[in-house]
């Protein structure tokens, strides 16, 4: 089974917890997952958390792009 969609909406995720999500995104591609939907609405990720997550998602998208 491959992880494609993950909803963590309104789970009380803050800046301290976002590191675990960033790591999950970074390693998901190497595990054969192709995450296409991640819902983090209604959480308090903060500016730095959003920046780290954006970079991880960008890296994930580039890793899955055809070469």
Secondary structure, DSSP 8 states (H G I E B T S, - for coil): ----EEE-TTS--BHHHHHHHHHHHHHHTTTT----EEE-TT-B-HHHHHHHHHHHHHHHHHHHS--
